[in-house]
């Protein structure tokens, strides 16, 4: 199989090429990744969302006993994947009813689902929904955050998975809000991802699908945005009443986002020191 070549243009208009996705700046990875998926899909049958009326046959395969030495009772899942350049493309079942292609992306904090898939699942968050900032090929976007009832990959299922809805993506990302529940190994050469359930939820190191570091990052992001607004407000003279009202409205929106995050954290029993 030939190596995938990624191309992007920087802010100065210079064109760059690389065969390693990790060398692509984060703000360009979603776009070049989707382009790689599209090229791979052209070589095979088109991918469509599939709705299930009955549970599909599990694609998981228990490892031989010699490879499962840590625990005789632990279920280990081996899932075949489709190569899309350096990406690993897998079929993921959401909420027990809809199956769709996803790129394995352990650099993404949450599962990311395209708008079309969210509509298929009946996920239509209102204007008062919690949102989060994400870096994409089109710049920084603010995307609504939802909670998936379940996410299943080859028989390995997780319930209550945080996810965001992306308006422009055509292929979803399977991120850490799913993988945090497993010890995982990705064998790109063999085209297999191996999942072994861990005990991080039971031990309290994962709350609501996120680690302590991830929860801290969400709180810090909101605080930084609030600090920036307050600084802008302080620099705006009282004569610019319309601008000051706009800043104050934005501050109130951020306060509401903070309240929504607190509600989600309380529901997940997130310790107070994780919110600092």
N, C-alpha and C positions, 0 to 999 in steps of 0.2 A: 504494500500500500504506500502511495506517495505521501510525502510530508505536506501538510496544509500550510499555505503561505497567507499570512494576514497582512492587510494593507490598511493604513490610516493616514490621515492628514492632520498635522499639528496646527496650532493657532497661528503660526507664521506662514502657513501654506506649504510646508515641506512634506513630501510624501515619504513614508517609512514602510519597510517590509520586514517581517520576521516570521520564523517558523515556530516560535514559542508564544503561546497565548499570554503567559505570565509577563512577557516583555511589552505587551500592549498596555498603554495607560488605562487605568480603571474606567475613565469616562468613555472609552471607545470599545470596551470589551463586549458589551451587550450586542452592539451593532455587528462587529466582525464575527462574533459567535453565531449570530442568527444567519449571517451570510454563509458561514461554513455549513450550518445545518441545511440551509436551502440547497446548497450544492450537493450535499449528500443525499437529500431526499429526491433530487432529480434523477438519481441513478436507480431508485427503487420505486415502489408503489407509493402514491400520495398518502400522507398521514391525516387522519380525520379523528375528531372526537368520537368516542364510542360510548353509548349508553347501554348499561347492562340491566337485564331483567332478572338474571340469575347469577350467583357468584361464579366468576371465571375459575378455571382450573389453576391452582397455584403454580407459579413458575419457579418456586424456590426448590433448592436441592440441598438436603443436609450434607454436610461435609463428612468424609470418612472419619471413623473414630480416631485414627491416628493424628488427624489434624484438629480434633476437637478435644484436646487434652485438658484444657482449663476447667471445663465443666461437662460432666456426662449428661446433664439434663438441659443445658442451654441449647436453644434452637439457633442454628446458623443458617443463613440464607445466602445462596449463590445465585446472582441474577445476571443473565446474559444481557449485554448492551450493544447498541449499534454505534459504530465509530462515525463521527462527523468531524473530520480533521482531527485535532487533538481533543475534541469534545467527546464526552460519553453521553449518548442519547438513550433514554430509557422510557418505558411506558409506565405511567403512574396512574393509580386509581384514586379518585377523590370522592370523599363522602359516600363511599360504597356504591356509587352509581355511574360515574363518568370517568373514562380513561382517556388520557392525552399524553403526547410526548413532552418530556422535560429534559433539559440539559443538567447533568450533575454539576453543581457549582458550590463547593464547600467554602468558597470565599463570600457567598451571599449569606447575610445574617438570617433571612427568612426565606420561606418558599415564595416565589413570585409567579403569579398566574396572569395570563393575558386577559384582556377585557372580554373577548369572545367566550373564553372558557368560564369566566366569572358569570356571564349571562346564562350560559348553559347550566350552571350550578344554581342559578337563582340568587346569586350574591349581588345585591344592589344597595350598597351602603349609602345612607343619606348624607346631606351636607354637614350634619353634626357628627359624622363618624370620626374616629381617631385617624390621624394621618401621620406620615413619616417622610422625611426627606431622603431621596435616593439619587445617586450619581449615575447618569446614563449617557449614551452617545449624544443625546440632544441637550445635555446640561443637567442641572439639578432640577428634579421634579418632586412634587409633593403628592404622594400616592396614599389612597385609603388603606387602612389595615383591617383585615378580617380574621376570623377564627374558623378554620376548617374543622369539621367534625372528625374527619379521619383522612390520613394519607397512607397509601399502601404501595409498596414497591416489592414485587415478587413474593408476596405473602408476608412481608415484614410491615406491620401496620402500627401507626402512631395515632392517638386520638388527641383532639384539641391542639391543632397546629397553627401557630400564627403565620399569616401570609399577607402579602400586599398585592394590589391589583394594578397592573401596568397597562396603560392605554395604547401603547404603540407596539409592544412585543407580540410576536406571533407564536413563539415557543417559550414555555415557562422555564423557570429555574428551580431546581430542587436544592434548597439551601440548608443552613444549619438548624433551623427550627425543626427539621426532620432528622438530620444526621446526628444532632446532639444526643439522640436516644440510643445510638449504636457505637460500638467499636467497628470501624469500617476500613476496608482495604480495597483500593481500586487498582486492578491489574489491567492496564491499557493494552498490553501486548496480547493477553488472552481474551480481552473483551469481556471481563467479568468484574462485578463489584460484589464483595463479600460483606455481609452485615451480621453482627452479633449483638443482641440487646445487652446494654450495660445497666448498671445500677445507679446511674447518676440522679435519676428522678427519685428513687427510693432513699438515696443518701442526702437529698436536698440540694445537690449541686446544680441541678437543672430545675428551674421553676417556670411554668408556662411555656416550655419549649426553649427557654433562653438561659444562658449562663450568667453568672454574676457580672462578667465583663460586658456582656451585651445589654443587660439592664442598666448598668452604669452609663453606657454610651448613649442610650435613649434619653435618660434624664439629663445628661450633660449637654446633649444637642439642644434640648428645649431651653435649658438655662442660658446657653450661649446665644440663642436666637433672641431671648428676652433681653439679655444684656445689650445686644446690638441695637434693639429697638429703643431701649431706654437712653442709650448714648445718642442716637439720632434725635430723639425727642428733646434731650437736653441742649442739643446744638441748634434746634429749630426755634427761631424767635417767636414771641407771642403774636407778632403781626401776621404770621402765616398760620392763621387759625384753621384753615381747611387741611393743611398738611399735618398739623398737630392732631386734629380729630382722626385723620387716617392712621397715624401712628398709635393712637389710643385704641382704636378699633382693632388694629392688629395685635396689640398687647392683650386685649380681652380674648381674642381668638386663641392666642398662645396659652392664656390662663385656662381656657376651656380644654385645650389639648392636654395640659398638665393634669387637670382633674380626671380626664378620661384615662390617661396613663396610670394615675394613682388607682383608679377603679380596677383596671386590668391587673395591676401589680397586687392589689389587695386580694383579688380573686385567686391569683396564683400563689398567694402567701409568700410574697417576696420580702425578705428581711429589710428592715429600714436601712441598714448599712450598705445594702446593694443600691440604694436610691440616692446615694450621695454624689 
